[in-house]
Amino acid sequence: MTTLLTTQDVARLVQRVGLPDLFRRLVAYLEADYLRWAEFDKTPRVAAHSPDGVIELMPIADASLYSFKYVNGHPKNHRFGLPTVMAFGVLADVDTGAPALLSELTLTTAMRTAATSVMAAKRLARPDSRVMALIGNGAQSEFQALAFHHVLGIRELRLFDIDPAATAKLVRHLSGTPGLTLTVCQSTAEAVQGADIITTVTADKANATIVTPDMIRPGQHINGVGGDCPGKTELHPGVLSAARVIVEYEPQSRIEGDVQQMPADFPVTEFWRVLAGEAAGRETPEQITVFDSVGFALEDFSALRLLRDLSQQLGLGSPMDLIPQMADPKDLFGELQITAQRQAA
């Protein structure tokens, strides 16, 4: 039987574990899998682009487990009452191909993206970072804010969004969070003043320049999250030229990340090498660093592993007949008759 985790199951899981502890566990699972980088069969995600968005499949496997995520990105979906990003995923057994887990990943993607941002910032931001500018206050913003607060110790958020209602929503959710100060700003330039970390998580499918070189100061770390498909960027090329740039999976990032704007020989470093100690993260306190994050299938693999383990521990999820349970595995046609008889009984 395949275990089904719905959005309600994942929400209950978060309530029982607690979001701070869940972020910490996600970071630990991500780090464990990134340290096994060579063990994974990796490929860039497969994308179907349209004028208003993209639909993608994100597969990856190691020797025992296979996972994939179905995910979209449609920034205009609010017109239809739908989220910009919707996702679900599967975790399956490599030896048999049997799907063990079918899970929602819309909520989970936001949590794993925030955990990935924090995992990278632990190696790239200055250790004394306490102030973060959060540019883009939409669906993923609270997750980024709380992950950086609880795991990395961010104490002040400087907020800006071109939609004041989005910022008001974030303030409503996070006001009263112990140890966290919220400062609403009137522009990106104002928000980044005095920030140790700049997180950009905007949604428009456009070659935007949210952050420009004149806004940047020595020692800052930029967590670029929103530039994640061809024709969708957030950082001015001059920002990248001035920084040490870290990516998840170079073959995918060259196509989808902010580095799509740069020459093919523009230097980037894959994050797993930093984590493994094969390459430096931040080299000096004054250095500008960029994590050009597009989202990679390994991160969903880690999230699905954690969902599987926690759902088993907490008794969440429901068994489902996603695959026929047959007395004779070779008699697939006979299953049609058996199923019909069961329904008629």
WOSUL-V409735 format. One record per helix or strand. SS is the DSSP state (A for helix, B for strand). FROM is the first residue (numbers start at 1). LEN is the number of residues. Records with the same first field share a line. If there is no record, write none. Layout:
BEGIN
SS=FROM-LEN + FROM-LEN
END
This chain:
BEGIN
B=2-4 + 41-1 + 46-5 + 53-9 + 65-9 + 87-7 + 99-6 + 131-5 + 156-5 + 181-4 + 197-4 + 207-5 + 221-4 + 229-1 + 232-4 + 244-4 + 269-2 + 289-4 + 318-3
A=7-11 + 19-16 + 37-3 + 77-4 + 106-19 + 141-12 + 164-11 + 188-5 + 213-3 + 237-5 + 250-7 + 258-4 + 271-5 + 297-18 + 332-13
END
